[in-house]
Amino acid sequence: MSDNDFIVGLDIGTTKIAVVIAEVSANKNLNIIGVGTHPSDGLRRGVVINLDKTVRSIQKAAKSAELMAGIEIESVYAGICGDHIRSLNSRGVVAVSRNGNEILNEDIDRAIDAAKALSLPMDREIIHIIPQEYIVDDQDGIKDPIGMSGIRLEVDAHIVTGAVTSAQNIYKSVHRAGFKINDLVLQPLASSYAALGDDERELGVGLIDVGGGTTDVAIFFEGSIRHTAVIGLGGKNVTNDIALGLRTPIDQAEKIKLNYGCAFTKKVPKDEFVQVPGIGGRQPREVSNSVISSIVQPRMEEIFYLALREIKKSDYMDLLTAGVVVTGGCALLDGTVELAEQIFDMPVKIGDPIGFGGLVEVAKSPIFATGVGLTIYGLKKKYDSNIEYHEDDTKLFHNILNRMKKWITEFF
C-alpha cells in the first residue's frame, strides 16, 4: 500500500475498535473504501488494561476493513482518549527585536515554546499544542502573523496533556498488531473534523462525543478549539444500568439498548412491551418500553449535565451560536436530541460524519465519527498547510513517539 494513496484511521474505543480506510483521489478528496469493527474488551474508560486482548481486537477490526477495501494496512492515525486527559489554556509572550520587526516562523516557534513552558508531573506529557490566536502589540484576533511587523508577539494556545504510560500502551498495542503509527490524535479533535462544519467552528459550537467508556467534550469558537474535557461515563454505563435494572445478561442489555433504548421517556408509548431474557436460563419476561426508558434517561441526563458543567467551565456557554452537536454510539439512541435540548437549552443535532465519498451509507454514522475524522486529519496533515496544529506540535509529538519506540525496543 502506498501511503500517498490511502489513509487509515484507527479508533481504539472502550467498547469497539473501528478501522476506516480512505483512498485519496486525484483532487485530494477522501473516498471511504473499507470499514471494519470488532468488540473491544481490553480497555476501560479509554485506557488499555489488557494488551493481548487489545491487540487481537485491533487485528480483527483491521482485517475486516482490509477485506472490504482489498488492500493491506501498513500505518494508521490512531486516536487517544481516556479520563487521564487534561487540558488548559496558556499564553506565550516573546519580543521581536530584529531590524524591521518582521515576524518570522522562528518567532512563532519561540512563542509556542513560551506557552508550553509548564510545570508538569513526571508521569504526564503534552499531546497537543493548538494555537488559538496571536496578539501583535495588543492587536488580538490574528490567525497568521507571519510577515507582520511588531515588537511584542503573544500566542494563546490550548494545551492537551495525557498520561505517558497510557500513550505508551496505545503505541504498544498498535505496534504489536503489526502497524506503524503516523500520529496519535486526541479523539474529540478527530471527531470534530468529521462532525463539524467550518461555520459551526466559527460561530461557536459544543461537540459531545458519547463513547462506550467516556464522553468527550470539545468547545470551538472563532474557528479554534477553546476547551476540551473527558467525562468518565459513557454508553457502557447505560448498558450496565439496563442489565442491573432488568436483571438480564450484559450482552442482552446491549441489544435492548440498541433496539429499544430511548433517552426521553415522553416519546415512549406505554403500551409497547419487550421480551427480556433472564439470567442463568431463567424464564424471559415482558417489560414495557417505558420501563426501559426510565432506566436509560437518568444515566443520559447525568452524562449531559456533566457535559454542561464542562461547557460552563469554558466561559463560552453564551457564545455557542451553533448550539451542541452530539456524536458517538449513544447519539443513535432515540430521544437523544430532545433530552439534550432540554438540558443545554440550545439547538442540538446528531453529528453524522461528513466530508467524504465512497462508502457513504456504511460510514455515515455517529459511531464512525472518530475513525472518519482521523482520516480527514491525516489528509490535512499531508496536503493542507493551514492545518491548525502548529508544526512545532508535530515535532514535539514525534519526539514523544521516538521516546516510546526506544522504550518498546527495550521490551522486545
Long-range contacts (C-beta under 8 A, 24 or more apart in sequence): 1-71, 1-72, 1-73, 1-74, 3-74, 3-75, 3-182, 4-382, 6-33, 6-69, 6-71, 7-77, 7-375, 7-378, 7-379, 7-382, 8-65, 8-73, 8-75, 8-76, 8-77, 8-179, 8-375, 8-378, 9-76, 9-77, 9-79, 9-190, 9-370, 9-371, 9-372, 9-373, 9-374, 9-375, 9-377, 9-378, 10-58, 10-62, 10-76, 10-77, 10-78, 10-79, 10-174, 10-179, 10-371, 10-374, 11-79, 11-187, 11-190, 11-368, 11-370, 11-371, 11-374, 12-40, 12-43, 12-46, 12-54, 12-58, 12-78, 12-79, 12-80, 12-170, 12-173, 12-174, 13-40, 13-43, 13-46, 13-211, 13-212, 13-213, 13-370, 14-40, 14-43, 14-44, 14-45, 14-46, 14-211, 14-212, 14-213, 14-214, 14-234, 14-236, 15-39, 15-40, 15-211, 15-212, 15-213, 15-234, 15-235, 15-236, 15-329, 16-40, 16-61, 16-212, 16-329, 16-367, 17-54, 17-57, 17-58, 17-60, 17-61, 18-61, 18-367, 18-368, 18-370, 18-371, 19-58, 19-61, 19-62, 19-64, 19-65, 19-73, 19-76, 19-371, 20-65, 20-363, 20-368, 20-371, 20-372, 20-374, 20-375, 21-65, 21-66, 21-68, 21-69, 21-71, 21-73, 21-375, 22-356, 22-358, 22-372, 22-375, 22-378, 22-379, 23-69, 23-358, 24-379, 24-382, 25-357, 28-379, 28-383, 29-356, 29-357, 30-355, 30-356, 30-357, 30-358, 30-375, 30-376, 30-379, 31-356, 31-357, 31-358, 32-356, 32-357, 32-358, 32-359, 32-360, 32-362, 32-363, 32-372, 32-375, 33-68, 33-69, 33-70, 33-71, 33-358, 33-359, 34-65, 34-66, 34-67, 34-68, 34-69, 34-70, 34-71, 34-359, 35-64, 35-65, 35-68, 35-359, 35-362, 35-363, 35-368, 35-371, 36-60, 36-61, 36-62, 36-63, 36-64, 36-65, 36-66, 36-67, 36-68, 37-61, 37-64, 38-64, 40-212, 42-173, 43-213, 44-213, 45-82, 45-83, 45-213, 45-214, 45-232, 45-234, 46-80, 46-81, 46-82, 46-83, 46-166, 46-187, 46-211, 46-213, 46-214, 46-230, 47-82, 47-83, 47-84, 47-166, 47-169, 48-166, 48-169, 48-170, 48-172, 48-173, 51-169, 51-172, 51-173, 51-176, 54-173, 55-173, 55-176, 55-177, 58-173, 58-174, 58-177, 58-179, 59-177, 59-178, 62-177, 62-179, 68-359, 73-179, 74-179, 74-180, 75-179, 75-180, 75-181, 75-182, 76-174, 76-179, 76-180, 76-181, 76-182, 76-374, 77-181, 77-182, 77-183, 77-185, 77-190, 77-374, 77-375, 77-377, 77-378, 78-170, 78-174, 78-181, 78-183, 78-184, 78-185, 78-374, 79-184, 79-185, 79-186, 79-187, 79-190, 79-370, 79-371, 79-374, 80-127, 80-162, 80-166, 80-167, 80-170, 80-184, 80-185, 80-186, 80-187, 81-186, 81-187, 81-188, 81-211, 81-214, 81-216, 81-230, 82-162, 82-163, 82-166, 82-213, 82-214, 82-230, 83-214, 83-230, 83-231, 83-232, 84-162, 84-163, 84-166, 84-230, 85-127, 85-160, 85-161, 85-162, 85-186, 85-228, 85-229, 85-230, 86-124, 86-160, 86-161, 86-162, 87-158, 87-159, 87-160, 87-161, 87-227, 87-228, 87-229, 88-118, 88-158, 88-159, 88-161, 89-132, 89-156, 89-157, 89-158, 89-159, 89-226, 89-227, 90-115, 90-116, 90-118, 90-156, 90-157, 90-159, 91-115, 91-154, 91-155, 91-156, 91-157, 92-116, 92-117, 92-154, 92-155, 92-157, 93-152, 93-153, 93-154, 94-152, 94-153, 94-154, 95-151, 95-152, 95-153, 96-150, 96-151, 96-152, 96-153, 97-151, 100-149, 101-149, 101-150, 101-151, 102-147, 102-148, 102-149, 103-136, 103-145, 103-146, 103-147, 103-148, 103-149, 103-150, 103-153, 104-146, 105-146, 105-391, 107-145, 107-153, 108-134, 108-145, 108-146, 108-153, 108-155, 108-390, 108-392, 109-392, 111-153, 111-154, 111-155, 112-155, 112-157, 112-390, 112-392, 112-393, 113-392, 114-155, 115-155, 115-156, 115-157, 115-159, 116-157, 116-159, 116-396, 118-159, 120-161, 123-163, 123-164, 123-165, 124-161, 124-162, 124-163, 124-164, 125-161, 125-162, 125-163, 125-164, 125-167, 125-400, 126-159, 126-160, 126-161, 126-396, 127-160, 127-161, 127-162, 127-167, 127-184, 127-186, 127-397, 127-400, 128-158, 128-159, 128-160, 128-186, 128-189, 128-389, 128-393, 128-397, 129-157, 129-158, 129-159, 129-389, 129-390, 129-392, 129-393, 129-396, 130-157, 130-158, 130-159, 130-160, 130-189, 130-224, 130-225, 130-388, 130-389, 130-390, 130-393, 131-155, 131-156, 131-157, 131-224, 131-388, 131-390, 132-156, 132-157, 132-158, 132-224, 132-225, 132-226, 133-222, 133-224, 141-222, 143-223, 158-224, 158-225, 158-226, 158-227, 158-228, 160-186, 160-228, 167-400, 167-404, 168-404, 168-407, 171-401, 171-404, 171-405, 171-408, 172-408, 172-411, 175-408, 181-401, 182-378, 182-381, 183-377, 183-378, 183-381, 183-394, 183-397, 184-397, 184-401, 185-374, 185-377, 186-228, 187-211, 187-216, 187-370, 188-216, 188-217, 188-218, 188-228, 188-230, 189-218, 189-225, 189-228, 189-373, 189-377, 190-370, 190-373, 190-374, 190-376, 190-377, 191-216, 191-218, 191-327, 191-328, 191-351, 191-369, 191-370, 191-373, 192-218, 192-220, 192-225, 192-373, 193-355, 193-372, 193-373, 193-376, 193-377, 193-380, 194-351, 194-353, 194-354, 194-355, 194-356, 194-368, 194-369, 194-370, 194-372, 194-373, 194-376, 195-325, 195-327, 195-351, 195-352, 195-353, 195-354, 195-366, 195-369, 195-373, 196-220, 196-325, 196-351, 197-354, 198-223, 199-322, 200-322, 200-325, 203-321, 203-322, 204-316, 204-319, 204-320, 204-321, 204-322, 205-320, 205-321, 205-322, 205-323, 205-324, 205-325, 206-307, 206-311, 206-316, 206-320, 206-323, 206-324, 206-325, 206-344, 207-324, 207-325, 207-327, 207-351, 208-304, 208-307, 208-324, 208-325, 208-326, 208-327, 208-328, 208-340, 209-326, 209-327, 209-328, 209-351, 209-369, 209-370, 210-234, 210-235, 210-303, 210-326, 210-327, 210-328, 210-329, 210-330, 210-331, 211-235, 211-328, 211-329, 211-330, 211-370, 212-236, 212-329, 215-303, 215-306, 215-307, 215-328, 216-328, 217-307, 217-310, 217-311, 219-311, 219-314, 219-316, 219-320, 221-316, 221-319, 221-320, 224-388, 225-388, 226-314, 226-316, 227-310, 227-311, 227-313, 227-314, 227-316, 229-310, 229-313, 231-303, 231-306, 231-307, 231-310, 233-299, 233-302, 233-303, 233-306, 234-303, 234-328, 234-330, 235-328, 235-329, 235-330, 237-299, 237-303, 238-296, 238-299, 238-300, 238-330, 238-333, 241-295, 241-296, 241-298, 241-299, 242-292, 242-295, 242-296, 245-291, 245-295, 246-276, 246-287, 246-291, 246-292, 246-295, 247-278, 247-279, 248-276, 248-277, 248-278, 248-279, 249-277, 249-279, 252-276, 252-277, 256-292, 257-296, 257-333, 258-332, 260-289, 260-292, 261-292, 261-293, 261-296, 261-333, 261-334, 262-289, 262-292, 262-293, 262-296, 262-297, 262-333, 262-334, 262-335, 263-293, 263-296, 263-297, 263-300, 263-330, 263-333, 263-334, 263-335, 263-336, 263-338, 263-339, 264-293, 264-297, 264-334, 264-335, 264-336, 264-338, 264-339, 264-342, 265-290, 265-293, 265-294, 265-297, 265-335, 266-338, 267-293, 267-334, 267-335, 267-338, 268-292, 268-293, 268-335, 293-335, 296-333, 297-335, 297-339, 300-330, 300-333, 300-336, 300-339, 301-339, 301-343, 303-330, 304-339, 304-340, 304-343, 304-344, 305-343, 308-343, 308-344, 311-344, 320-346, 322-347, 323-347, 323-348, 323-349, 324-348, 324-349, 325-349, 325-350, 325-351, 326-350, 326-351, 326-366, 327-351, 327-352, 327-366, 327-369, 328-366, 328-367, 328-369, 329-366, 329-367, 331-366, 332-365, 332-366, 332-367
